């Protein structure tokens, strides 16, 4: 299991974006990928003040994700450094 987590973090760092469903899992807003997808599809997730229902929506540094009354900012440290 730890290997999967390390691989996940590595892949996030090597990209210049992170997908919405991965960001939700990374922030522990959903216990599984399936639950993250259901949460997104339910219309309860907002990205930059707009409802987002696409699981694979690409997030970039500075994007704001709101779930359940909490807002999270995508930080550059989880993205590839230019």
C-alpha positions in Angstrom: 0.0 0.0 0.0 2.8 2.4 0.8 4.3 1.8 -2.6 1.1 2.9 -4.2 1.0 6.1 -2.2 4.6 6.9 -3.1 3.9 6.2 -6.8 0.8 8.4 -6.6 2.8 11.3 -5.0 5.6 10.9 -7.6 3.2 11.1 -10.5 1.6 14.2 -9.0 4.9 15.9 -8.7 6.0 15.0 -12.2 2.9 16.5 -13.8 2.1 20.2 -14.1 -1.4 19.5 -13.1 -3.4 17.1 -10.9 -6.8 15.6 -11.7 -9.7 16.6 -9.6 -10.4 13.1 -8.4 -6.8 12.6 -7.4 -6.7 16.0 -5.5 -9.8 15.0 -3.6 -8.2 11.7 -2.5 -4.9 13.4 -1.7 -6.8 15.8 0.6 -8.6 12.9 2.3 -12.0 14.3 1.3 -13.0 10.8 0.1 -11.7 7.5 1.3 -11.5 5.9 -2.1 -11.2 6.9 -5.8 -14.7 5.6 -6.3 -16.1 7.7 -3.5 -14.2 10.7 -5.0 -15.8 10.2 -8.3 -19.3 9.9 -6.8 -18.7 13.1 -4.8 -17.7 14.9 -8.0 -20.6 13.5 -10.0 -23.1 14.5 -7.3 -22.4 18.2 -8.0 -21.1 18.9 -4.5 -17.6 20.0 -5.7 -16.8 23.5 -7.0 -13.7 24.5 -8.8 -12.9 28.2 -9.0 -16.5 29.0 -7.9 -18.2 26.8 -10.5 -19.8 23.4 -10.0 -17.5 20.7 -11.5 -18.7 17.2 -12.4 -15.7 16.1 -14.5 -13.6 13.6 -12.6 -10.5 14.2 -14.7 -10.7 18.0 -14.6 -7.1 19.2 -14.6 -6.2 21.5 -11.7 -3.3 23.9 -11.8 -1.5 25.8 -9.0 -3.8 28.4 -7.6 -7.1 26.7 -8.5 -9.6 26.6 -5.6 -11.6 23.5 -4.8 -14.6 23.7 -2.5 -16.1 20.7 -0.9 -18.5 20.6 2.1 -18.0 24.2 3.1 -14.2 23.9 3.0 -12.0 25.5 0.3 -8.6 24.1 -0.7 -6.1 25.8 -2.9 -4.0 23.7 -5.3 -0.4 24.3 -4.2 2.5 24.3 -6.5 4.5 21.9 -4.4 2.3 19.0 -5.6 2.9 20.0 -9.2 6.0 19.8 -11.3 8.4 22.6 -10.7 9.2 24.5 -13.9 
